[in-house]
Amino acid sequence: MKGKILTMLLVILLSISMPLIGTNKVSIVTAETDFYPVPREESVVFATTDLEAVPVNASASYYNWFIFKHVGGWEWEYESDIIYNQATGETIFWRVTGYEYSNNYTTFTLHIRHGVHWNDGVPYTSADYVFSMAMLKQYPALFGGDVVRKYVTSVTAPDNYTVVFQLNSPLAIFHRLFSTPGAWTWFNVVVPEHIWKNVDPTTFKNNPPVETGPFRLYGSYPQQRYNVWVRDDNYWAKDVLGVFPANKYAIQYVLGSTDQSIADWINGRIDMNSPSDFGWQATKTVMAIDKQTMIVNFPGGCTVGIRSFNCRRYPLDIPAVRWAISNCINSEKLAAIYPLANSTTPSEIPWGMSTFPYLAKYFTAGREVLAQVEADTGFKWGYDPQKAAETFDNLLFTDRNGDGIRETPNGTQLAWEIACIPTNPESYNIAVDLASELNKIGCKVTLREVTNPMIDQLGFTGDFDIIMASSQCVGWPMEMFSGWSSSNYVPPGNRSTTNNGWSYEIPYPFDTTLDTLIARLNSEDPDSSQAFETWKQCLYVWMKYLFIAPAYDTQLSNLFSTKYWTGWPTDTNMYIQPYAWWGPTQALIIWPRLQSTQAPMTYTTVWFIAAVPQFTGVDEITYGPYVSGESFSIPKSDAVRLITDEKATYTPPVPPGLLDTVNSIYTKQTSLETAITALTNKVNAIPTTPVDITSLTTLLYGIIGLQAIVLIVVIILMIRKK
């Protein structure tokens, strides 16, 4: 009877679970598969509005980050040594296996992973590091090399897989030079020596690019507005790390008008979009029409507002003036009309840091420091135009001639230009509103509308009053002040290559207090409580001077199409951040987890060895929560992720008490063997009593065999009971 009940339960269970373990195919609603020159079902298409992403002449194109000349999609070909996951704070070692500091953070040793090679097959070795650092020191015009020129005194290679950097002063965050995203660059600074050693890096096209990433250039199609990249079947991580993108092709497609972009999405021409490119209105339209679209919301990792005050220009060099301008930013109103998501939050702290849970202690400290700044200086963060007017009055910036415009004591009008990008609504809206607010209290503020590349040029050369853009993006709190030392100062009229290219937001003469604190922070373990206290002291000085003034945090919504691929990130399982614009995180972390809708979904049974909260699988089915000891059949790619995170195994765990039972029986069996040996020796030692102990020994070893059989039976019964 019991056996019949179990059989019936098994049949019911199978009938319930069959829909969950089927092929899970998603029907394709569009037949437009010949829009691209490669099979659509094998391609992931990423949308952008960057018109410069697709070259007019592919053969003449540059793939050289160091001189700011590159073609869209190249980031799928390059990768970094270390990937920093901003969603979790996790550090992922990629082309290296680790690093260590010594000699008070003046010696940095990096360990290269065996098996890494460039896409032309040449091994990735320490010689590439030695060459690349020498190149960056030799050519000051190359972007991204300022930290090398400033800190690195020598680079040596004890062997092919070890690199030793000697620094002229402590720098506990030097490893971030080799990370994505990093403290000083957003690209890989190590290049293949065998390619670059006989060229001028300031003019080199690097076409076709030689990198270590999983894709290679397939072709550029300027008339159709896209680039195509093809997966490198000899990609090193395929064998070394077991990582390989599911898609054979990667396409970067430049969007047209809003209506055309919506049509492209619905017709299956796009798989994923950049949130700042698509716009919230288009996003809502697509979601309403196309049911094969999923949306993922996430903190953007930046704030938007005043990216830079030109602190070399009077009276912007006065902190009180900068605070007064910030008091005219109506953050509540601007956040309510945020153009890239359903809503966002006003910036409660003047910095650019993601609101991920693991950063909670930094936000607590930020609030405390901001309150202390207000208590010490009277400067208060937030919208208060009346206070702004009072600040200008106290500085004697009043209307002296009755024309309605305030003047400084020397008679100069209080007039500024706000450089802004009209095609970027998230920052342009702030510029328009801020100009209006400042004009209401007697300032003369106009807009200087420029293109996105022009914003960078203004920042490099200091040709600006105020720049409105993403105000700051802090990848890791401890690197927040890496570009704010007075050593980054360049004289007016000179092009800056430091502080991510901009140094005109650094005032001169400079308060050396921040210099001293930054130097101390650079010599402390970033994970220590001592470094955290120093960081808070740096923050106090930095906030007191108010170098940036954001209006709101970036809250982004990313669209993913499930027409051709499933397994995209979700709100509850983001995989990694940022994934919207960092090519390496897309190609290395997200795309290997995708599953084609043209192929059956594969499932496997895992046993959970830790608590796992509820999650959405790559098949878009909700699983869990699970506790340690439970087992369940889940999609194979989800199983790989959980096993990598050491939360599950493919084999059942040992039942509780089994090891104790086995050890007890083993101990008794060992004692019995010892007793038999002792008894045999004693019997053989009796010369006057000949005894044939063969049968006795056989009997006793038979007992041991019986013990072994009992042990096996106990194990089987306990497993069945489990």
HELIX and SHEET records of a PDB file:
HELIX    1   1 LYS A    2  SER A   17  1                                  16    
HELIX    2   2 MET A   18  ILE A   21  5                                   4    
HELIX    3   3 ARG A   40  GLU A   42  5                                   3    
HELIX    4   4 LEU A   51  ALA A   53  5                                   3    
HELIX    5   5 ALA A   58  ALA A   60  5                                   3    
HELIX    6   6 TRP A   65  ILE A   67  5                                   3    
HELIX    7   7 TRP A   74  TRP A   76  5                                   3    
HELIX    8   8 SER A  126  GLN A  138  1                                  13    
HELIX    9   9 ASP A  146  TYR A  151  1                                   6    
HELIX   10  10 PHE A  174  PHE A  178  5                                   5    
HELIX   11  11 GLU A  193  TRP A  196  1                                   4    
HELIX   12  12 TRP A  236  VAL A  240  1                                   5    
HELIX   13  13 THR A  258  ILE A  266  1                                   9    
HELIX   14  14 PRO A  275  PHE A  278  1                                   4    
HELIX   15  15 TRP A  280  ILE A  289  1                                  10    
HELIX   16  16 PRO A  319  SER A  326  1                                   8    
HELIX   17  17 SER A  331  ALA A  336  1                                   6    
HELIX   18  18 PRO A  357  LEU A  359  5                                   3    
HELIX   19  19 ALA A  360  THR A  377  1                                  18    
HELIX   20  20 PRO A  385  ASN A  394  1                                  10    
HELIX   21  21 PRO A  425  LYS A  440  1                                  16    
HELIX   22  22 ASN A  452  THR A  461  1                                  10    
HELIX   23  23 PRO A  477  GLU A  479  5                                   3    
HELIX   24  24 SER A  486  ASN A  488  5                                   3    
HELIX   25  25 ASN A  499  GLY A  501  5                                   3    
HELIX   26  26 THR A  512  LEU A  521  1                                  10    
HELIX   27  27 SER A  529  TYR A  545  1                                  17    
HELIX   28  28 GLY A  583  THR A  585  1                                   3    
HELIX   29  29 GLN A  586  ILE A  590  3                                   5    
HELIX   30  30 TRP A  591  ARG A  593  5                                   3    
HELIX   31  31 LYS A  636  THR A  644  1                                   9    
HELIX   32  32 LEU A  658  ASN A  684  1                                  27    
HELIX   33  33 THR A  694  LYS A  721  1                                  28    
SHEET    1   A 5 PHE A 215  TYR A 221  0                                        
SHEET    2   A 5 TYR A 226  ARG A 231 -1                                        
SHEET    3   A 5 TYR A 249  VAL A 254 -1                                        
SHEET    4   A 5 SER A  43  THR A  48  1                                        
SHEET    5   A 5 MET A 272  ASN A 273  1                                        
SHEET    1   B 3 THR A  91  PHE A  93  0                                        
SHEET    2   B 3 ILE A  82  TYR A  84 -1                                        
SHEET    3   B 3 SER A 179  THR A 180  1                                        
SHEET    1   C 4 VAL A  96  SER A 102  0                                        
SHEET    2   C 4 THR A 107  ILE A 112 -1                                        
SHEET    3   C 4 THR A 162  LEU A 167 -1                                        
SHEET    4   C 4 VAL A 152  ASP A 159 -1                                        
SHEET    1   D 5 LYS A 444  GLU A 449  0                                        
SHEET    2   D 5 ALA A 415  CYS A 420  1                                        
SHEET    3   D 5 ILE A 466  GLN A 472  1                                        
SHEET    4   D 5 THR A 293  PHE A 309 -1                                        
SHEET    5   D 5 ALA A 549  SER A 561 -1                                        
SHEET    1   E 2 TRP A 565  THR A 566  0                                        
SHEET    2   E 2 GLN A 595  SER A 596 -1                                        
SHEET    1   F 3 SER A 631  PRO A 635  0                                        
SHEET    2   F 3 TYR A 603  PHE A 608 -1                                        
SHEET    3   F 3 ALA A 648  THR A 649 -1                                        
SHEET    1   G 2 PHE A 615  THR A 616  0                                        
SHEET    2   G 2 THR A 622  TYR A 623 -1                                        
END                                                                             
